[in-house]
Amino acid sequence: MISGWKNARQLAFMANAFKAIRIATENGDIDHGVLPVGQVTGLLHDEPTVAELMEKMVAQAKQQQEKLNDQFS
């Protein structure tokens, strides 16, 4: 309270936020907890199926492997 009511209030909100995040992420209780998931939604431009995602990941891994092979050979 020495730093003022405003700071004490902010700390109380942060403490509650950490608890709510922990409830959702560690306990899996999304009804009583909070999942911080909105930060990157603006960066998403597609919604691939699992099969499409796996194919894309394998193709990108192969590209990177080829780049590394070229650099070291």
mmCIF file of the N, C-alpha and C atoms, coordinates in Angstrom:
data_MODEL
# 
_entry.id   MODEL 
# 
loop_
_atom_site.group_PDB 
_atom_site.id 
_atom_site.type_symbol 
_atom_site.label_atom_id 
_atom_site.label_alt_id 
_atom_site.label_comp_id 
_atom_site.label_asym_id 
_atom_site.label_entity_id 
_atom_site.label_seq_id 
_atom_site.pdbx_PDB_ins_code 
_atom_site.Cartn_x 
_atom_site.Cartn_y 
_atom_site.Cartn_z 
_atom_site.occupancy 
_atom_site.B_iso_or_equiv 
_atom_site.pdbx_formal_charge 
_atom_site.auth_seq_id 
_atom_site.auth_comp_id 
_atom_site.auth_asym_id 
_atom_site.auth_atom_id 
_atom_site.pdbx_PDB_model_num 
ATOM 1   N N  . MET A 1 1  ? 0.813   -1.185  0.000   1.00 0.00 ? 1  MET A N  1 
ATOM 2   C CA . MET A 1 1  ? 0.000   0.000   0.000   1.00 0.00 ? 1  MET A CA 1 
ATOM 3   C C  . MET A 1 1  ? 0.864   1.260   0.000   1.00 0.00 ? 1  MET A C  1 
ATOM 4   N N  . ILE A 1 2  ? 2.151   1.135   0.331   1.00 0.00 ? 2  ILE A N  1 
ATOM 5   C CA . ILE A 1 2  ? 3.031   2.307   0.358   1.00 0.00 ? 2  ILE A CA 1 
ATOM 6   C C  . ILE A 1 2  ? 3.118   2.944   -1.024  1.00 0.00 ? 2  ILE A C  1 
ATOM 7   N N  . SER A 1 3  ? 3.102   2.107   -2.069  1.00 0.00 ? 3  SER A N  1 
ATOM 8   C CA . SER A 1 3  ? 3.224   2.640   -3.433  1.00 0.00 ? 3  SER A CA 1 
ATOM 9   C C  . SER A 1 3  ? 1.905   3.222   -3.946  1.00 0.00 ? 3  SER A C  1 
ATOM 10  N N  . GLY A 1 4  ? 0.872   3.108   -3.179  1.00 0.00 ? 4  GLY A N  1 
ATOM 11  C CA . GLY A 1 4  ? -0.393  3.708   -3.576  1.00 0.00 ? 4  GLY A CA 1 
ATOM 12  C C  . GLY A 1 4  ? -1.458  2.689   -3.919  1.00 0.00 ? 4  GLY A C  1 
ATOM 13  N N  . TRP A 1 5  ? -2.681  3.147   -3.816  1.00 0.00 ? 5  TRP A N  1 
ATOM 14  C CA . TRP A 1 5  ? -3.840  2.306   -4.079  1.00 0.00 ? 5  TRP A CA 1 
ATOM 15  C C  . TRP A 1 5  ? -3.865  1.781   -5.505  1.00 0.00 ? 5  TRP A C  1 
ATOM 16  N N  . LYS A 1 6  ? -3.465  2.628   -6.445  1.00 0.00 ? 6  LYS A N  1 
ATOM 17  C CA . LYS A 1 6  ? -3.498  2.242   -7.858  1.00 0.00 ? 6  LYS A CA 1 
ATOM 18  C C  . LYS A 1 6  ? -2.595  1.037   -8.113  1.00 0.00 ? 6  LYS A C  1 
ATOM 19  N N  . ASN A 1 7  ? -1.369  1.063   -7.587  1.00 0.00 ? 7  ASN A N  1 
ATOM 20  C CA . ASN A 1 7  ? -0.440  -0.053  -7.781  1.00 0.00 ? 7  ASN A CA 1 
ATOM 21  C C  . ASN A 1 7  ? -0.923  -1.311  -7.067  1.00 0.00 ? 7  ASN A C  1 
ATOM 22  N N  . ALA A 1 8  ? -1.455  -1.145  -5.861  1.00 0.00 ? 8  ALA A N  1 
ATOM 23  C CA . ALA A 1 8  ? -1.964  -2.300  -5.116  1.00 0.00 ? 8  ALA A CA 1 
ATOM 24  C C  . ALA A 1 8  ? -3.115  -2.953  -5.873  1.00 0.00 ? 8  ALA A C  1 
ATOM 25  N N  . ARG A 1 9  ? -3.958  -2.144  -6.466  1.00 0.00 ? 9  ARG A N  1 
ATOM 26  C CA . ARG A 1 9  ? -5.088  -2.660  -7.237  1.00 0.00 ? 9  ARG A CA 1 
ATOM 27  C C  . ARG A 1 9  ? -4.599  -3.423  -8.470  1.00 0.00 ? 9  ARG A C  1 
ATOM 28  N N  . GLN A 1 10 ? -3.596  -2.859  -9.160  1.00 0.00 ? 10 GLN A N  1 
ATOM 29  C CA . GLN A 1 10 ? -3.036  -3.539  -10.326 1.00 0.00 ? 10 GLN A CA 1 
ATOM 30  C C  . GLN A 1 10 ? -2.427  -4.875  -9.945  1.00 0.00 ? 10 GLN A C  1 
ATOM 31  N N  . LEU A 1 11 ? -1.706  -4.914  -8.833  1.00 0.00 ? 11 LEU A N  1 
ATOM 32  C CA . LEU A 1 11 ? -1.106  -6.167  -8.378  1.00 0.00 ? 11 LEU A CA 1 
ATOM 33  C C  . LEU A 1 11 ? -2.174  -7.204  -8.048  1.00 0.00 ? 11 LEU A C  1 
ATOM 34  N N  . ALA A 1 12 ? -3.261  -6.762  -7.466  1.00 0.00 ? 12 ALA A N  1 
ATOM 35  C CA . ALA A 1 12 ? -4.360  -7.682  -7.160  1.00 0.00 ? 12 ALA A CA 1 
ATOM 36  C C  . ALA A 1 12 ? -4.960  -8.259  -8.442  1.00 0.00 ? 12 ALA A C  1 
ATOM 37  N N  . PHE A 1 13 ? -5.145  -7.417  -9.445  1.00 0.00 ? 13 PHE A N  1 
ATOM 38  C CA . PHE A 1 13 ? -5.666  -7.896  -10.731 1.00 0.00 ? 13 PHE A CA 1 
ATOM 39  C C  . PHE A 1 13 ? -4.696  -8.895  -11.367 1.00 0.00 ? 13 PHE A C  1 
ATOM 40  N N  . MET A 1 14 ? -3.395  -8.591  -11.320 1.00 0.00 ? 14 MET A N  1 
ATOM 41  C CA . MET A 1 14 ? -2.397  -9.499  -11.897 1.00 0.00 ? 14 MET A CA 1 
ATOM 42  C C  . MET A 1 14 ? -2.405  -10.839 -11.179 1.00 0.00 ? 14 MET A C  1 
ATOM 43  N N  . ALA A 1 15 ? -2.469  -10.819 -9.858  1.00 0.00 ? 15 ALA A N  1 
ATOM 44  C CA . ALA A 1 15 ? -2.482  -12.064 -9.092  1.00 0.00 ? 15 ALA A CA 1 
ATOM 45  C C  . ALA A 1 15 ? -3.682  -12.919 -9.485  1.00 0.00 ? 15 ALA A C  1 
ATOM 46  N N  . ASN A 1 16 ? -4.830  -12.296 -9.637  1.00 0.00 ? 16 ASN A N  1 
ATOM 47  C CA . ASN A 1 16 ? -6.024  -13.039 -10.047 1.00 0.00 ? 16 ASN A CA 1 
ATOM 48  C C  . ASN A 1 16 ? -5.891  -13.558 -11.472 1.00 0.00 ? 16 ASN A C  1 
ATOM 49  N N  . ALA A 1 17 ? -5.257  -12.775 -12.344 1.00 0.00 ? 17 ALA A N  1 
ATOM 50  C CA . ALA A 1 17 ? -5.074  -13.214 -13.725 1.00 0.00 ? 17 ALA A CA 1 
ATOM 51  C C  . ALA A 1 17 ? -4.164  -14.438 -13.778 1.00 0.00 ? 17 ALA A C  1 
ATOM 52  N N  . PHE A 1 18 ? -3.061  -14.413 -13.031 1.00 0.00 ? 18 PHE A N  1 
ATOM 53  C CA . PHE A 1 18 ? -2.154  -15.566 -13.018 1.00 0.00 ? 18 PHE A CA 1 
ATOM 54  C C  . PHE A 1 18 ? -2.868  -16.810 -12.508 1.00 0.00 ? 18 PHE A C  1 
ATOM 55  N N  . LYS A 1 19 ? -3.701  -16.644 -11.497 1.00 0.00 ? 19 LYS A N  1 
ATOM 56  C CA . LYS A 1 19 ? -4.454  -17.777 -10.957 1.00 0.00 ? 19 LYS A CA 1 
ATOM 57  C C  . LYS A 1 19 ? -5.420  -18.324 -12.005 1.00 0.00 ? 19 LYS A C  1 
ATOM 58  N N  . ALA A 1 20 ? -6.125  -17.432 -12.690 1.00 0.00 ? 20 ALA A N  1 
ATOM 59  C CA . ALA A 1 20 ? -7.092  -17.867 -13.705 1.00 0.00 ? 20 ALA A CA 1 
ATOM 60  C C  . ALA A 1 20 ? -6.394  -18.557 -14.877 1.00 0.00 ? 20 ALA A C  1 
ATOM 61  N N  . ILE A 1 21 ? -5.236  -18.053 -15.271 1.00 0.00 ? 21 ILE A N  1 
ATOM 62  C CA . ILE A 1 21 ? -4.469  -18.687 -16.356 1.00 0.00 ? 21 ILE A CA 1 
ATOM 63  C C  . ILE A 1 21 ? -3.994  -20.066 -15.922 1.00 0.00 ? 21 ILE A C  1 
ATOM 64  N N  . ARG A 1 22 ? -3.500  -20.171 -14.688 1.00 0.00 ? 22 ARG A N  1 
ATOM 65  C CA . ARG A 1 22 ? -3.031  -21.460 -14.170 1.00 0.00 ? 22 ARG A CA 1 
ATOM 66  C C  . ARG A 1 22 ? -4.170  -22.472 -14.117 1.00 0.00 ? 22 ARG A C  1 
ATOM 67  N N  . ILE A 1 23 ? -5.340  -22.043 -13.686 1.00 0.00 ? 23 ILE A N  1 
ATOM 68  C CA . ILE A 1 23 ? -6.500  -22.952 -13.610 1.00 0.00 ? 23 ILE A CA 1 
ATOM 69  C C  . ILE A 1 23 ? -6.800  -23.529 -14.991 1.00 0.00 ? 23 ILE A C  1 
ATOM 70  N N  . ALA A 1 24 ? -6.736  -22.706 -16.015 1.00 0.00 ? 24 ALA A N  1 
ATOM 71  C CA . ALA A 1 24 ? -7.053  -23.181 -17.368 1.00 0.00 ? 24 ALA A CA 1 
ATOM 72  C C  . ALA A 1 24 ? -5.921  -24.008 -17.962 1.00 0.00 ? 24 ALA A C  1 
ATOM 73  N N  . THR A 1 25 ? -4.689  -23.536 -17.826 1.00 0.00 ? 25 THR A N  1 
ATOM 74  C CA . THR A 1 25 ? -3.583  -24.211 -18.506 1.00 0.00 ? 25 THR A CA 1 
ATOM 75  C C  . THR A 1 25 ? -3.085  -25.443 -17.776 1.00 0.00 ? 25 THR A C  1 
ATOM 76  N N  . GLU A 1 26 ? -3.004  -25.383 -16.458 1.00 0.00 ? 26 GLU A N  1 
ATOM 77  C CA . GLU A 1 26 ? -2.477  -26.531 -15.704 1.00 0.00 ? 26 GLU A CA 1 
ATOM 78  C C  . GLU A 1 26 ? -3.564  -27.540 -15.350 1.00 0.00 ? 26 GLU A C  1 
ATOM 79  N N  . ASN A 1 27 ? -4.739  -27.036 -14.993 1.00 0.00 ? 27 ASN A N  1 
ATOM 80  C CA . ASN A 1 27 ? -5.818  -27.932 -14.577 1.00 0.00 ? 27 ASN A CA 1 
ATOM 81  C C  . ASN A 1 27 ? -6.748  -28.309 -15.725 1.00 0.00 ? 27 ASN A C  1 
ATOM 82  N N  . GLY A 1 28 ? -6.669  -27.568 -16.826 1.00 0.00 ? 28 GLY A N  1 
ATOM 83  C CA . GLY A 1 28 ? -7.535  -27.843 -17.969 1.00 0.00 ? 28 GLY A CA 1 
ATOM 84  C C  . GLY A 1 28 ? -8.969  -27.396 -17.764 1.00 0.00 ? 28 GLY A C  1 
ATOM 85  N N  . ASP A 1 29 ? -9.202  -26.568 -16.769 1.00 0.00 ? 29 ASP A N  1 
ATOM 86  C CA . ASP A 1 29 ? -10.553 -26.115 -16.446 1.00 0.00 ? 29 ASP A CA 1 
ATOM 87  C C  . ASP A 1 29 ? -10.826 -24.782 -17.142 1.00 0.00 ? 29 ASP A C  1 
ATOM 88  N N  . ILE A 1 30 ? -11.341 -24.855 -18.374 1.00 0.00 ? 30 ILE A N  1 
ATOM 89  C CA . ILE A 1 30 ? -11.575 -23.623 -19.128 1.00 0.00 ? 30 ILE A CA 1 
ATOM 90  C C  . ILE A 1 30 ? -12.896 -22.957 -18.755 1.00 0.00 ? 30 ILE A C  1 
ATOM 91  N N  . ASP A 1 31 ? -13.702 -23.626 -17.932 1.00 0.00 ? 31 ASP A N  1 
ATOM 92  C CA . ASP A 1 31 ? -14.937 -22.996 -17.460 1.00 0.00 ? 31 ASP A CA 1 
ATOM 93  C C  . ASP A 1 31 ? -14.658 -21.992 -16.339 1.00 0.00 ? 31 ASP A C  1 
ATOM 94  N N  . HIS A 1 32 ? -13.640 -22.260 -15.536 1.00 0.00 ? 32 HIS A N  1 
ATOM 95  C CA . HIS A 1 32 ? -13.323 -21.381 -14.408 1.00 0.00 ? 32 HIS A CA 1 
ATOM 96  C C  . HIS A 1 32 ? -11.999 -20.647 -14.593 1.00 0.00 ? 32 HIS A C  1 
ATOM 97  N N  . GLY A 1 33 ? -11.282 -20.946 -15.653 1.00 0.00 ? 33 GLY A N  1 
ATOM 98  C CA . GLY A 1 33 ? -10.002 -20.305 -15.912 1.00 0.00 ? 33 GLY A CA 1 
ATOM 99  C C  . GLY A 1 33 ? -10.027 -19.491 -17.187 1.00 0.00 ? 33 GLY A C  1 
ATOM 100 N N  . VAL A 1 34 ? -8.877  -18.930 -17.517 1.00 0.00 ? 34 VAL A N  1 
ATOM 101 C CA . VAL A 1 34 ? -8.750  -18.074 -18.697 1.00 0.00 ? 34 VAL A CA 1 
ATOM 102 C C  . VAL A 1 34 ? -7.591  -18.579 -19.539 1.00 0.00 ? 34 VAL A C  1 
ATOM 103 N N  . LEU A 1 35 ? -7.820  -18.718 -20.837 1.00 0.00 ? 35 LEU A N  1 
ATOM 104 C CA . LEU A 1 35 ? -6.746  -19.079 -21.766 1.00 0.00 ? 35 LEU A CA 1 
ATOM 105 C C  . LEU A 1 35 ? -6.337  -17.836 -22.553 1.00 0.00 ? 35 LEU A C  1 
ATOM 106 N N  . PRO A 1 36 ? -5.075  -17.433 -22.459 1.00 0.00 ? 36 PRO A N  1 
ATOM 107 C CA . PRO A 1 36 ? -4.615  -16.268 -23.225 1.00 0.00 ? 36 PRO A CA 1 
ATOM 108 C C  . PRO A 1 36 ? -4.334  -16.659 -24.672 1.00 0.00 ? 36 PRO A C  1 
ATOM 109 N N  . VAL A 1 37 ? -5.342  -16.580 -25.535 1.00 0.00 ? 37 VAL A N  1 
ATOM 110 C CA . VAL A 1 37 ? -5.188  -17.061 -26.901 1.00 0.00 ? 37 VAL A CA 1 
ATOM 111 C C  . VAL A 1 37 ? -5.428  -16.009 -27.971 1.00 0.00 ? 37 VAL A C  1 
ATOM 112 N N  . GLY A 1 38 ? -5.732  -14.798 -27.628 1.00 0.00 ? 38 GLY A N  1 
ATOM 113 C CA . GLY A 1 38 ? -6.108  -13.819 -28.632 1.00 0.00 ? 38 GLY A CA 1 
ATOM 114 C C  . GLY A 1 38 ? -4.969  -13.018 -29.223 1.00 0.00 ? 38 GLY A C  1 
ATOM 115 N N  . GLN A 1 39 ? -3.761  -13.157 -28.693 1.00 0.00 ? 39 GLN A N  1 
ATOM 116 C CA . GLN A 1 39 ? -2.665  -12.293 -29.102 1.00 0.00 ? 39 GLN A CA 1 
ATOM 117 C C  . GLN A 1 39 ? -2.242  -12.476 -30.552 1.00 0.00 ? 39 GLN A C  1 
ATOM 118 N N  . VAL A 1 40 ? -2.355  -13.661 -31.098 1.00 0.00 ? 40 VAL A N  1 
ATOM 119 C CA . VAL A 1 40 ? -1.834  -13.921 -32.434 1.00 0.00 ? 40 VAL A CA 1 
ATOM 120 C C  . VAL A 1 40 ? -2.907  -14.172 -33.481 1.00 0.00 ? 40 VAL A C  1 
ATOM 121 N N  . THR A 1 41 ? -4.151  -14.046 -33.133 1.00 0.00 ? 41 THR A N  1 
ATOM 122 C CA . THR A 1 41 ? -5.208  -14.391 -34.087 1.00 0.00 ? 41 THR A CA 1 
ATOM 123 C C  . THR A 1 41 ? -5.149  -13.536 -35.346 1.00 0.00 ? 41 THR A C  1 
ATOM 124 N N  . GLY A 1 42 ? -4.661  -12.325 -35.257 1.00 0.00 ? 42 GLY A N  1 
ATOM 125 C CA . GLY A 1 42 ? -4.546  -11.476 -36.440 1.00 0.00 ? 42 GLY A CA 1 
ATOM 126 C C  . GLY A 1 42 ? -3.483  -11.947 -37.412 1.00 0.00 ? 42 GLY A C  1 
ATOM 127 N N  . LEU A 1 43 ? -2.589  -12.829 -36.951 1.00 0.00 ? 43 LEU A N  1 
ATOM 128 C CA . LEU A 1 43 ? -1.529  -13.347 -37.824 1.00 0.00 ? 43 LEU A CA 1 
ATOM 129 C C  . LEU A 1 43 ? -1.942  -14.607 -38.566 1.00 0.00 ? 43 LEU A C  1 
ATOM 130 N N  . LEU A 1 44 ? -3.091  -15.157 -38.226 1.00 0.00 ? 44 LEU A N  1 
ATOM 131 C CA . LEU A 1 44 ? -3.555  -16.380 -38.880 1.00 0.00 ? 44 LEU A CA 1 
ATOM 132 C C  . LEU A 1 44 ? -4.268  -16.031 -40.175 1.00 0.00 ? 44 LEU A C  1 
ATOM 133 N N  . HIS A 1 45 ? -3.865  -16.710 -41.254 1.00 0.00 ? 45 HIS A N  1 
ATOM 134 C CA . HIS A 1 45 ? -4.463  -16.430 -42.555 1.00 0.00 ? 45 HIS A CA 1 
ATOM 135 C C  . HIS A 1 45 ? -5.119  -17.662 -43.174 1.00 0.00 ? 45 HIS A C  1 
ATOM 136 N N  . ASP A 1 46 ? -4.958  -18.814 -42.538 1.00 0.00 ? 46 ASP A N  1 
ATOM 137 C CA . ASP A 1 46 ? -5.597  -20.021 -43.055 1.00 0.00 ? 46 ASP A CA 1 
ATOM 138 C C  . ASP A 1 46 ? -5.876  -20.966 -41.896 1.00 0.00 ? 46 ASP A C  1 
ATOM 139 N N  . GLU A 1 47 ? -6.732  -21.936 -42.143 1.00 0.00 ? 47 GLU A N  1 
ATOM 140 C CA . GLU A 1 47 ? -7.053  -22.960 -41.156 1.00 0.00 ? 47 GLU A CA 1 
ATOM 141 C C  . GLU A 1 47 ? -6.923  -24.318 -41.830 1.00 0.00 ? 47 GLU A C  1 
ATOM 142 N N  . PRO A 1 48 ? -5.697  -24.829 -41.895 1.00 0.00 ? 48 PRO A N  1 
ATOM 143 C CA . PRO A 1 48 ? -5.495  -26.102 -42.595 1.00 0.00 ? 48 PRO A CA 1 
ATOM 144 C C  . PRO A 1 48 ? -6.026  -27.277 -41.788 1.00 0.00 ? 48 PRO A C  1 
ATOM 145 N N  . THR A 1 49 ? -6.296  -28.361 -42.494 1.00 0.00 ? 49 THR A N  1 
ATOM 146 C CA . THR A 1 49 ? -6.640  -29.603 -41.811 1.00 0.00 ? 49 THR A CA 1 
ATOM 147 C C  . THR A 1 49 ? -5.361  -30.145 -41.188 1.00 0.00 ? 49 THR A C  1 
ATOM 148 N N  . VAL A 1 50 ? -5.482  -31.140 -40.345 1.00 0.00 ? 50 VAL A N  1 
ATOM 149 C CA . VAL A 1 50 ? -4.298  -31.733 -39.726 1.00 0.00 ? 50 VAL A CA 1 
ATOM 150 C C  . VAL A 1 50 ? -3.396  -32.334 -40.807 1.00 0.00 ? 50 VAL A C  1 
ATOM 151 N N  . ALA A 1 51 ? -3.996  -32.995 -41.779 1.00 0.00 ? 51 ALA A N  1 
ATOM 152 C CA . ALA A 1 51 ? -3.211  -33.603 -42.859 1.00 0.00 ? 51 ALA A CA 1 
ATOM 153 C C  . ALA A 1 51 ? -2.448  -32.539 -43.647 1.00 0.00 ? 51 ALA A C  1 
ATOM 154 N N  . GLU A 1 52 ? -3.125  -31.429 -43.966 1.00 0.00 ? 52 GLU A N  1 
ATOM 155 C CA . GLU A 1 52 ? -2.459  -30.344 -44.695 1.00 0.00 ? 52 GLU A CA 1 
ATOM 156 C C  . GLU A 1 52 ? -1.327  -29.741 -43.875 1.00 0.00 ? 52 GLU A C  1 
ATOM 157 N N  . LEU A 1 53 ? -1.568  -29.573 -42.580 1.00 0.00 ? 53 LEU A N  1 
ATOM 158 C CA . LEU A 1 53 ? -0.545  -29.011 -41.707 1.00 0.00 ? 53 LEU A CA 1 
ATOM 159 C C  . LEU A 1 53 ? 0.673   -29.919 -41.645 1.00 0.00 ? 53 LEU A C  1 
ATOM 160 N N  . MET A 1 54 ? 0.454   -31.210 -41.494 1.00 0.00 ? 54 MET A N  1 
ATOM 161 C CA . MET A 1 54 ? 1.568   -32.157 -41.427 1.00 0.00 ? 54 MET A CA 1 
ATOM 162 C C  . MET A 1 54 ? 2.346   -32.165 -42.742 1.00 0.00 ? 54 MET A C  1 
ATOM 163 N N  . GLU A 1 55 ? 1.644   -32.149 -43.872 1.00 0.00 ? 55 GLU A N  1 
ATOM 164 C CA . GLU A 1 55 ? 2.320   -32.122 -45.177 1.00 0.00 ? 55 GLU A CA 1 
ATOM 165 C C  . GLU A 1 55 ? 3.168   -30.866 -45.313 1.00 0.00 ? 55 GLU A C  1 
ATOM 166 N N  . LYS A 1 56 ? 2.621   -29.744 -44.897 1.00 0.00 ? 56 LYS A N  1 
ATOM 167 C CA . LYS A 1 56 ? 3.352   -28.475 -44.977 1.00 0.00 ? 56 LYS A CA 1 
ATOM 168 C C  . LYS A 1 56 ? 4.588   -28.498 -44.082 1.00 0.00 ? 56 LYS A C  1 
ATOM 169 N N  . MET A 1 57 ? 4.437   -29.033 -42.872 1.00 0.00 ? 57 MET A N  1 
ATOM 170 C CA . MET A 1 57 ? 5.568   -29.093 -41.946 1.00 0.00 ? 57 MET A CA 1 
ATOM 171 C C  . MET A 1 57 ? 6.676   -29.997 -42.485 1.00 0.00 ? 57 MET A C  1 
ATOM 172 N N  . VAL A 1 58 ? 6.304   -31.136 -43.053 1.00 0.00 ? 58 VAL A N  1 
ATOM 173 C CA . VAL A 1 58 ? 7.295   -32.054 -43.620 1.00 0.00 ? 58 VAL A CA 1 
ATOM 174 C C  . VAL A 1 58 ? 7.997   -31.397 -44.803 1.00 0.00 ? 58 VAL A C  1 
ATOM 175 N N  . ALA A 1 59 ? 7.238   -30.716 -45.662 1.00 0.00 ? 59 ALA A N  1 
ATOM 176 C CA . ALA A 1 59 ? 7.834   -30.053 -46.826 1.00 0.00 ? 59 ALA A CA 1 
ATOM 177 C C  . ALA A 1 59 ? 8.801   -28.956 -46.383 1.00 0.00 ? 59 ALA A C  1 
ATOM 178 N N  . GLN A 1 60 ? 8.425   -28.175 -45.372 1.00 0.00 ? 60 GLN A N  1 
ATOM 179 C CA . GLN A 1 60 ? 9.309   -27.115 -44.881 1.00 0.00 ? 60 GLN A CA 1 
ATOM 180 C C  . GLN A 1 60 ? 10.559  -27.699 -44.227 1.00 0.00 ? 60 GLN A C  1 
ATOM 181 N N  . ALA A 1 61 ? 10.411  -28.807 -43.517 1.00 0.00 ? 61 ALA A N  1 
ATOM 182 C CA . ALA A 1 61 ? 11.569  -29.448 -42.900 1.00 0.00 ? 61 ALA A CA 1 
ATOM 183 C C  . ALA A 1 61 ? 12.530  -29.955 -43.968 1.00 0.00 ? 61 ALA A C  1 
ATOM 184 N N  . LYS A 1 62 ? 11.986  -30.523 -45.045 1.00 0.00 ? 62 LYS A N  1 
ATOM 185 C CA . LYS A 1 62 ? 12.836  -31.008 -46.135 1.00 0.00 ? 62 LYS A CA 1 
ATOM 186 C C  . LYS A 1 62 ? 13.567  -29.845 -46.802 1.00 0.00 ? 62 LYS A C  1 
ATOM 187 N N  . GLN A 1 63 ? 12.878  -28.710 -46.986 1.00 0.00 ? 63 GLN A N  1 
ATOM 188 C CA . GLN A 1 63 ? 13.530  -27.524 -47.566 1.00 0.00 ? 63 GLN A CA 1 
ATOM 189 C C  . GLN A 1 63 ? 14.689  -27.058 -46.697 1.00 0.00 ? 63 GLN A C  1 
ATOM 190 N N  . GLN A 1 64 ? 14.467  -27.014 -45.408 1.00 0.00 ? 64 GLN A N  1 
ATOM 191 C CA . GLN A 1 64 ? 15.526  -26.579 -44.496 1.00 0.00 ? 64 GLN A CA 1 
ATOM 192 C C  . GLN A 1 64 ? 16.687  -27.566 -44.503 1.00 0.00 ? 64 GLN A C  1 
ATOM 193 N N  . GLN A 1 65 ? 16.373  -28.838 -44.565 1.00 0.00 ? 65 GLN A N  1 
ATOM 194 C CA . GLN A 1 65 ? 17.415  -29.862 -44.618 1.00 0.00 ? 65 GLN A CA 1 
ATOM 195 C C  . GLN A 1 65 ? 18.262  -29.697 -45.876 1.00 0.00 ? 65 GLN A C  1 
ATOM 196 N N  . GLU A 1 66 ? 17.610  -29.438 -47.004 1.00 0.00 ? 66 GLU A N  1 
ATOM 197 C CA . GLU A 1 66 ? 18.335  -29.228 -48.252 1.00 0.00 ? 66 GLU A CA 1 
ATOM 198 C C  . GLU A 1 66 ? 19.227  -27.992 -48.172 1.00 0.00 ? 66 GLU A C  1 
ATOM 199 N N  . LYS A 1 67 ? 18.735  -26.902 -47.578 1.00 0.00 ? 67 LYS A N  1 
ATOM 200 C CA . LYS A 1 67 ? 19.542  -25.693 -47.410 1.00 0.00 ? 67 LYS A CA 1 
ATOM 201 C C  . LYS A 1 67 ? 20.782  -25.976 -46.573 1.00 0.00 ? 67 LYS A C  1 
ATOM 202 N N  . LEU A 1 68 ? 20.595  -26.714 -45.486 1.00 0.00 ? 68 LEU A N  1 
ATOM 203 C CA . LEU A 1 68 ? 21.726  -27.035 -44.622 1.00 0.00 ? 68 LEU A CA 1 
ATOM 204 C C  . LEU A 1 68 ? 22.707  -27.953 -45.341 1.00 0.00 ? 68 LEU A C  1 
ATOM 205 N N  . ASN A 1 69 ? 22.189  -28.928 -46.083 1.00 0.00 ? 69 ASN A N  1 
ATOM 206 C CA . ASN A 1 69 ? 23.070  -29.821 -46.847 1.00 0.00 ? 69 ASN A CA 1 
ATOM 207 C C  . ASN A 1 69 ? 23.900  -29.046 -47.854 1.00 0.00 ? 69 ASN A C  1 
ATOM 208 N N  . ASP A 1 70 ? 23.270  -28.067 -48.511 1.00 0.00 ? 70 ASP A N  1 
ATOM 209 C CA . ASP A 1 70 ? 23.988  -27.239 -49.494 1.00 0.00 ? 70 ASP A CA 1 
ATOM 210 C C  . ASP A 1 70 ? 25.074  -26.403 -48.823 1.00 0.00 ? 70 ASP A C  1 
ATOM 211 N N  . GLN A 1 71 ? 24.778  -25.880 -47.637 1.00 0.00 ? 71 GLN A N  1 
ATOM 212 C CA . GLN A 1 71 ? 25.741  -25.048 -46.930 1.00 0.00 ? 71 GLN A CA 1 
ATOM 213 C C  . GLN A 1 71 ? 26.956  -25.834 -46.446 1.00 0.00 ? 71 GLN A C  1 
ATOM 214 N N  . PHE A 1 72 ? 26.757  -27.087 -46.077 1.00 0.00 ? 72 PHE A N  1 
ATOM 215 C CA . PHE A 1 72 ? 27.837  -27.870 -45.491 1.00 0.00 ? 72 PHE A CA 1 
ATOM 216 C C  . PHE A 1 72 ? 28.492  -28.833 -46.464 1.00 0.00 ? 72 PHE A C  1 
ATOM 217 N N  . SER A 1 73 ? 28.093  -28.799 -47.732 1.00 0.00 ? 73 SER A N  1 
ATOM 218 C CA . SER A 1 73 ? 28.745  -29.703 -48.685 1.00 0.00 ? 73 SER A CA 1 
ATOM 219 C C  . SER A 1 73 ? 29.587  -28.948 -49.682 1.00 0.00 ? 73 SER A C  1 
# 
